[in-house]
Amino acid sequence: MKIFNIFLLFFSAKIAFASQTILYDPYFSPYAGSADLLFAEELLIWGEDALIKSSGRDSTSKVWGRTLEQFLFWYNVNMMAAVTQHEVFGHGYRLRELGYSPNKYTVTPWGGATYFDVSDSFLMGELLAVDVAGLEAEAILARDLKMQWIQRGNIDGRLSMTYTQAEQSLFWYTLITQLGRLKKEEASEGNDIESYITHNNASYLDGELTIGKLTRWSLFNWLDPMTFYAYYAFFYYMAEGKSWTFPMIPFGEKIRYLPNVRIGYAPYSPEAYLENFFSINGNPLYFYFKGGKRSVGGGIAYNQVFAGKRGTIGFRLDGWNQSKFLSTATVGDFIEGESVFRPVLNQRRWGAAFSILSTLNLFSQLALYTEFGGKTSGYLPGYSLDKAVTIRIGLTLGKNGLSEKSNEKL
């Protein structure tokens, strides 16, 4: 009890970050990984700021010190976060969700790996879902960090490389694979892009993915203003030692907007996303449209439909029409050289997911966070492939889960 009271006193008196959530869910999904990794990085930032006062931070020695700090410390921390999200909460999550246990992980600032046994009974559709799971998880990490920055209105350059790595991981991974082919180098075992191309083309009769096509399509991921904002904030922190307030497109006094275009790899085919990020009186709203050769869909998320002294209530809604990618074809069939195409793969289905997002204020800077909902069968990044009930629970620390602008109105 004493430890719990000290914990509450510590955060009530000292916490400096806003709306940071520690999250748990079954199988440790990319959403839980994203929240917990960002919390850990934010805690490091708070610790540094508590130890190093703002006075005298503009001296030449401080600039050089922050430069070394950015490249020698924060770059490695950021890369470790992105790689951990890719391996443990990406590939690892999808394996756990499917009922398999990864053997081990390798996580370094320069790359990582997830080791697992693939039995002959492993479904080809499941393997495709595992192929894309790492990049899927990093896209969730990038979006969550972007939503936090939009809520705050500024970017702390110490987290810049977490965002740029996670957001552009698909491009860099695809490009490196392409360059390896051009040099006629043998792809490393477990290369996600090579596996995705091979397994997708084998599963569909009209499968025509090539590394050249994926590389060209991945260039669209650079149509993201926040990527360039993050790079600027990285160097801005070195020079000024503080966060950078970034611009958004204004719609009146209370609404700001930032678009984004990106490509995502789904088990059935690549998809193009048009993402829309809004700040409404300081609170982030996100909605998207997506489509590809075998899919179309969209969704919206807003966590403050209702906000008051007791907490907040929001929602997330996703809908899709997509090709089926799970069939009776197994890895054993593929290894033996048999056709792994099944007629069911030509069928499409509608699906949807809906969740209620809420925070319940417990103390001045501590709130209970919950997500309760469900989904139908189908592919939705960060969620079960089968129909399932969605349950996520956590603690939101700082400013009661509300933005400063929201608090001013309550």
C-alpha positions as CSV (number, residue, x, y, z in Angstrom):
1,M,0.0,0.0,0.0
2,K,2.9,2.3,0.8
3,I,4.4,1.7,-2.6
4,F,1.0,2.4,-4.3
5,N,0.7,5.7,-2.4
6,I,4.2,6.7,-3.3
7,F,3.4,5.9,-7.0
8,L,0.3,8.2,-6.9
9,L,2.2,11.0,-5.1
10,F,5.1,10.8,-7.5
11,F,2.9,11.1,-10.6
12,S,0.5,13.7,-9.1
13,A,3.5,15.9,-8.2
14,K,6.0,15.3,-10.9
15,I,4.5,14.0,-14.1
16,A,5.2,16.2,-17.0
17,F,3.8,14.3,-20.0
18,A,0.2,14.4,-21.3
19,S,-2.2,11.6,-21.9
20,Q,0.3,8.8,-21.9
21,T,-1.2,5.3,-21.5
22,I,0.1,2.0,-20.2
23,L,-2.0,-0.6,-22.0
24,Y,-2.6,-4.3,-21.7
25,D,-4.6,-6.6,-23.9
26,P,-4.7,-10.4,-24.7
27,Y,-1.7,-11.6,-26.8
28,F,0.0,-8.2,-26.4
29,S,-1.2,-6.6,-29.6
30,P,0.5,-3.8,-31.6
31,Y,-1.8,-1.3,-29.8
32,A,-0.5,-2.4,-26.4
33,G,3.1,-2.5,-27.6
34,S,2.8,1.0,-29.1
35,A,1.3,2.5,-26.0
36,D,3.8,0.9,-23.6
37,L,6.9,1.6,-25.8
38,L,5.9,5.3,-26.1
39,F,5.3,5.5,-22.4
40,A,8.8,4.1,-21.7
41,E,10.3,6.6,-24.1
42,E,8.3,9.4,-22.5
43,L,9.5,8.4,-19.1
44,L,13.1,8.6,-20.3
45,I,12.4,12.1,-21.6
46,W,10.8,13.1,-18.3
47,G,13.9,11.8,-16.4
48,E,16.3,13.7,-18.6
49,D,14.3,16.9,-18.2
50,A,14.1,16.5,-14.5
51,L,17.9,16.1,-14.3
52,I,18.9,18.8,-16.8
53,K,17.3,22.2,-16.2
54,S,16.3,24.4,-19.1
55,S,18.7,27.3,-18.1
56,G,21.8,27.5,-20.1
57,R,20.6,25.0,-22.7
58,D,21.4,27.4,-25.6
59,S,25.2,27.5,-25.1
60,T,27.5,26.0,-27.7
61,S,28.6,23.2,-25.4
62,K,24.9,22.3,-24.8
63,V,24.2,22.2,-28.6
64,W,27.1,19.8,-29.1
65,G,26.0,17.8,-26.1
66,R,22.5,17.5,-27.5
67,T,23.9,16.6,-30.9
68,L,25.9,13.7,-29.4
69,E,22.9,12.8,-27.3
70,Q,20.6,12.6,-30.4
71,F,22.9,10.4,-32.4
72,L,24.5,8.3,-29.7
73,F,21.5,7.8,-27.3
74,W,18.1,8.8,-28.7
75,Y,18.7,7.4,-32.2
76,N,19.4,4.0,-30.7
77,V,16.5,4.2,-28.2
78,N,14.1,5.1,-31.0
79,M,15.3,2.3,-33.3
80,M,15.1,-0.2,-30.5
81,A,11.5,0.9,-29.9
82,A,10.6,0.5,-33.6
83,V,12.3,-2.9,-33.9
84,T,10.7,-4.2,-30.7
85,Q,7.3,-3.1,-32.0
86,H,8.0,-4.9,-35.3
87,E,9.2,-8.2,-33.8
88,V,7.6,-8.6,-30.4
89,F,4.3,-6.8,-31.0
90,G,4.1,-7.4,-34.7
91,H,5.2,-10.9,-35.8
92,G,5.0,-12.1,-32.2
93,Y,1.5,-10.8,-31.7
94,R,0.2,-12.4,-34.8
95,L,1.8,-15.8,-33.9
96,R,0.4,-15.6,-30.4
97,E,-3.1,-14.6,-31.7
98,L,-3.0,-17.7,-34.0
99,G,-2.0,-20.0,-31.2
100,Y,1.7,-20.3,-31.9
101,S,4.6,-19.4,-29.6
102,P,7.6,-17.6,-30.9
103,N,10.9,-19.4,-29.9
104,K,12.9,-16.2,-29.4
105,Y,13.5,-12.6,-30.6
106,T,16.5,-10.7,-31.7
107,V,16.2,-7.0,-31.1
108,T,19.0,-4.5,-31.9
109,P,19.0,-0.8,-33.1
110,W,20.2,-2.2,-36.5
111,G,17.4,-4.8,-37.0
112,G,15.8,-7.8,-35.5
113,A,14.3,-11.2,-36.0
114,T,11.4,-13.4,-34.8
115,Y,12.2,-17.2,-34.6
116,F,9.3,-19.6,-34.8
117,D,8.6,-23.1,-36.1
118,V,6.4,-23.5,-39.2
119,S,4.7,-26.9,-39.3
120,D,3.3,-28.4,-42.4
121,S,-0.2,-27.8,-41.1
122,F,0.4,-24.0,-40.9
123,L,-2.2,-22.3,-43.2
124,M,-0.8,-20.3,-46.0
125,G,-3.2,-17.5,-45.2
126,E,-1.9,-17.4,-41.6
127,L,1.6,-17.3,-42.9
128,L,0.8,-14.3,-45.1
129,A,-0.7,-12.5,-42.0
130,V,2.6,-13.2,-40.2
131,D,4.6,-11.9,-43.1
132,V,3.0,-8.5,-42.9
133,A,2.6,-8.3,-39.2
134,G,5.8,-6.5,-38.4
135,L,5.2,-3.6,-40.8
136,E,1.5,-3.6,-39.7
137,A,2.6,-3.0,-36.1
138,E,5.1,-0.2,-37.0
139,A,2.3,1.6,-38.9
140,I,0.2,1.5,-35.7
141,L,3.2,2.9,-33.7
142,A,3.7,5.7,-36.1
143,R,0.0,6.6,-36.1
144,D,-0.3,6.6,-32.3
145,L,2.8,8.9,-32.0
146,K,1.4,11.2,-34.6
147,M,-1.9,11.4,-32.7
148,Q,0.0,12.3,-29.6
149,W,1.9,15.1,-31.4
150,I,-1.3,16.4,-32.9
151,Q,-2.9,16.6,-29.4
152,R,0.1,18.4,-28.0
153,G,0.7,20.6,-31.1
154,N,4.4,20.0,-31.0
155,I,7.1,17.4,-31.6
156,D,9.8,16.5,-29.2
157,G,12.8,15.8,-31.5
158,R,14.1,13.1,-29.1
159,L,11.3,10.9,-30.5
160,S,11.6,11.9,-34.1
161,M,13.4,8.7,-35.2
162,T,10.8,6.5,-33.6
163,Y,8.3,8.1,-36.0
164,T,10.4,8.2,-39.1
165,Q,11.5,4.6,-38.7
166,A,8.1,3.3,-38.0
167,E,6.3,5.3,-40.7
168,Q,8.9,4.7,-43.4
169,S,9.8,1.1,-42.4
170,L,7.8,-0.3,-45.3
171,F,9.6,1.9,-47.8
172,W,13.1,1.1,-46.5
173,Y,12.5,-2.6,-46.1
174,T,11.2,-2.8,-49.6
175,L,14.0,-0.7,-51.1
176,I,16.7,-2.7,-49.3
177,T,15.2,-5.9,-50.6
178,Q,15.1,-4.4,-54.2
179,L,18.7,-3.3,-53.9
180,G,19.7,-6.7,-52.8
181,R,18.1,-8.3,-55.8
182,L,19.8,-5.8,-58.2
183,K,23.2,-6.7,-56.7
184,K,22.1,-10.4,-57.0
185,E,22.6,-10.9,-53.3
186,E,20.7,-13.8,-51.7
187,A,17.9,-12.5,-49.5
188,S,18.3,-13.1,-45.8
189,E,16.3,-15.9,-44.3
190,G,13.0,-14.6,-43.1
191,N,12.9,-11.5,-45.3
192,D,9.4,-10.3,-44.9
193,I,9.1,-8.7,-48.3
194,E,10.4,-11.7,-50.2
195,S,8.1,-14.0,-48.2
196,Y,5.1,-11.8,-48.8
197,I,5.7,-11.7,-52.6
198,T,6.3,-15.5,-52.8
199,H,3.3,-16.5,-50.7
200,N,0.9,-14.0,-52.2
201,N,1.7,-14.9,-55.8
202,A,1.4,-18.6,-55.0
203,S,-2.0,-18.2,-53.4
204,Y,-3.7,-16.2,-56.0
205,L,-4.0,-17.2,-59.7
206,D,-3.7,-13.6,-60.7
207,G,-0.9,-12.9,-58.3
208,E,1.5,-10.5,-59.9
209,L,3.4,-8.8,-57.1
210,T,7.0,-8.0,-58.0
211,I,9.7,-6.2,-56.0
212,G,9.8,-3.5,-58.6
213,K,6.1,-2.8,-58.2
214,L,6.3,-2.8,-54.4
215,T,9.2,-0.4,-54.4
216,R,7.4,2.0,-56.7
217,W,4.3,1.9,-54.7
218,S,6.2,2.3,-51.4
219,L,7.4,5.7,-52.6
220,F,3.8,7.0,-51.8
221,N,4.7,6.7,-48.1
222,W,6.8,9.8,-48.5
223,L,3.6,11.8,-49.1
224,D,3.5,12.4,-45.3
225,P,4.1,15.9,-44.0
226,M,4.8,14.5,-40.5
227,T,7.8,12.6,-41.7
228,F,9.5,15.8,-42.8
229,Y,8.3,17.6,-39.6
230,A,9.9,14.9,-37.5
231,Y,13.2,15.2,-39.3
232,Y,13.1,19.0,-38.8
233,A,12.2,18.6,-35.1
234,F,15.2,16.2,-34.7
235,F,17.7,18.9,-35.6
236,Y,15.6,21.7,-34.0
237,Y,16.0,19.9,-30.7
238,M,19.8,19.8,-31.1
239,A,19.9,23.5,-31.8
240,E,17.2,24.8,-29.4
241,G,16.8,22.1,-26.8
242,K,13.0,22.2,-26.9
243,S,10.0,20.9,-28.8
244,W,9.0,22.3,-32.2
245,T,5.5,23.6,-32.9
246,F,4.5,22.3,-36.3
247,P,1.9,23.8,-38.7
248,M,-1.3,22.2,-39.8
249,I,-3.9,23.4,-42.3
250,P,-6.4,25.6,-40.4
251,F,-10.2,25.4,-40.8
252,G,-11.4,28.3,-38.6
253,E,-10.1,28.8,-35.1
254,K,-10.7,25.4,-33.6
255,I,-10.0,22.9,-36.4
256,R,-6.7,22.0,-38.0
257,Y,-6.0,19.3,-40.6
258,L,-3.1,17.2,-41.8
259,P,-3.4,14.6,-44.7
260,N,-1.3,11.6,-45.3
261,V,-1.0,9.0,-48.1
262,R,0.6,5.6,-47.5
263,I,0.8,2.0,-48.7
264,G,0.2,-0.9,-46.4
265,Y,0.7,-4.6,-47.1
266,A,-2.4,-6.8,-46.3
267,P,-2.5,-10.6,-46.5
268,Y,-4.6,-10.5,-49.7
269,S,-2.8,-7.6,-51.5
270,P,-1.2,-4.1,-50.9
271,E,-3.6,-1.3,-50.0
272,A,-3.4,2.4,-50.5
273,Y,-4.5,4.6,-47.6
274,L,-5.7,8.2,-47.6
275,E,-5.4,9.2,-44.0
276,N,-6.9,12.3,-42.5
277,F,-5.7,13.7,-39.1
278,F,-7.7,16.6,-37.5
279,S,-7.2,18.5,-34.3
280,I,-10.6,19.7,-33.0
281,N,-10.1,22.1,-30.1
282,G,-6.9,20.3,-29.3
283,N,-8.3,16.8,-29.5
284,P,-7.2,14.4,-32.4
285,L,-9.7,12.9,-34.8
286,Y,-8.6,10.3,-37.4
287,F,-10.4,8.8,-40.4
288,Y,-9.2,7.0,-43.4
289,F,-10.2,5.4,-46.7
290,K,-8.3,2.5,-48.2
291,G,-8.5,0.4,-51.3
292,G,-6.5,-2.1,-53.4
293,K,-6.9,-4.8,-55.9
294,R,-8.8,-7.0,-53.6
295,S,-10.2,-4.7,-50.9
296,V,-11.9,-1.4,-50.0
297,G,-12.6,0.0,-46.6
298,G,-12.5,3.0,-44.2
299,G,-12.7,3.9,-40.6
300,I,-12.9,6.7,-38.0
301,A,-11.5,7.1,-34.5
302,Y,-12.3,9.9,-32.0
303,N,-11.7,9.5,-28.3
304,Q,-13.5,12.5,-27.0
305,V,-17.1,12.5,-28.3
306,F,-18.0,13.3,-24.7
307,A,-15.6,14.9,-22.2
308,G,-16.2,16.0,-18.6
309,K,-14.7,16.0,-15.2
310,R,-15.3,12.3,-14.7
311,G,-13.6,11.3,-18.0
312,T,-14.1,10.9,-21.7
313,I,-16.0,8.6,-24.1
314,G,-15.1,8.0,-27.7
315,F,-15.3,5.4,-30.4
316,R,-13.6,3.6,-33.2
317,L,-15.4,2.2,-36.3
318,D,-13.9,0.3,-39.2
319,G,-15.6,-1.3,-42.2
320,W,-14.3,-3.3,-45.2
321,N,-15.0,-5.4,-48.2
322,Q,-12.0,-7.7,-48.8
323,S,-11.0,-11.0,-50.4
324,K,-10.8,-14.0,-48.2
325,F,-7.2,-15.1,-47.6
326,L,-7.7,-18.1,-45.3
327,S,-8.3,-21.4,-47.0
328,T,-7.4,-25.1,-46.5
329,A,-4.0,-24.6,-48.3
330,T,-1.1,-25.4,-46.0
331,V,2.6,-24.7,-45.9
332,G,3.0,-28.4,-46.4
333,D,1.2,-28.1,-49.7
334,F,3.4,-25.2,-50.7
335,I,6.6,-27.0,-49.8
336,E,5.6,-30.1,-51.8
337,G,5.0,-28.0,-54.9
338,E,1.3,-28.4,-54.9
339,S,-1.1,-25.6,-55.9
340,V,-2.1,-23.6,-52.9
341,F,-4.8,-21.7,-54.7
342,R,-8.3,-22.4,-53.5
343,P,-11.6,-21.1,-55.1
344,V,-12.6,-19.5,-51.8
345,L,-9.8,-17.0,-52.3
346,N,-11.8,-15.4,-55.1
347,Q,-14.7,-14.7,-52.7
348,R,-15.1,-11.3,-51.0
349,R,-16.8,-10.5,-47.7
350,W,-18.0,-7.5,-45.8
351,G,-16.8,-6.9,-42.3
352,A,-16.8,-4.3,-39.5
353,A,-15.4,-3.6,-36.1
354,F,-16.6,-1.2,-33.4
355,S,-15.2,-0.2,-30.1
356,I,-16.1,2.2,-27.3
357,L,-13.0,4.1,-26.0
358,S,-13.2,5.6,-22.5
359,T,-11.3,7.1,-19.6
360,L,-12.5,7.3,-16.1
361,N,-10.7,9.8,-13.9
362,L,-9.4,8.2,-10.7
363,F,-7.1,11.0,-9.4
364,S,-6.0,14.4,-10.7
365,Q,-3.5,12.9,-13.2
366,L,-4.5,9.2,-13.3
367,A,-7.4,7.7,-15.3
368,L,-8.6,4.2,-16.1
369,Y,-8.5,3.6,-19.9
370,T,-10.7,1.0,-21.5
371,E,-11.6,-0.2,-25.0
372,F,-14.5,-2.6,-25.4
373,G,-15.9,-3.8,-28.7
374,G,-16.0,-6.5,-31.2
375,K,-15.3,-7.3,-34.9
376,T,-16.3,-9.8,-37.5
377,S,-14.0,-12.1,-39.4
378,G,-11.4,-10.4,-41.6
379,Y,-8.2,-8.5,-41.6
380,L,-7.9,-5.3,-39.5
381,P,-4.4,-4.3,-38.5
382,G,-3.8,-4.9,-34.8
383,Y,-6.9,-7.1,-34.3
384,S,-7.7,-10.8,-34.4
385,L,-8.1,-12.4,-37.9
386,D,-11.3,-14.2,-36.7
387,K,-14.4,-12.6,-35.2
388,A,-13.6,-11.6,-31.7
389,V,-14.5,-9.5,-28.7
390,T,-12.0,-6.6,-28.2
391,I,-10.8,-5.8,-24.7
392,R,-8.0,-3.5,-23.8
393,I,-7.4,-1.9,-20.4
394,G,-4.8,0.5,-19.1
395,L,-3.9,3.6,-17.1
396,T,-3.7,7.0,-18.7
397,L,-1.3,9.4,-16.9
398,G,-1.3,13.1,-17.1
399,K,-4.0,15.8,-17.5
400,N,-6.8,13.3,-16.9
401,G,-6.5,12.2,-20.5
402,L,-7.7,15.5,-21.7
403,S,-6.0,18.2,-23.6
404,E,-5.4,21.6,-22.0
405,K,-7.8,23.2,-24.4
406,S,-10.5,20.7,-23.4
407,N,-9.9,21.4,-19.7
408,E,-10.4,25.1,-20.3
409,K,-13.9,24.5,-21.5
410,L,-15.1,22.1,-18.8
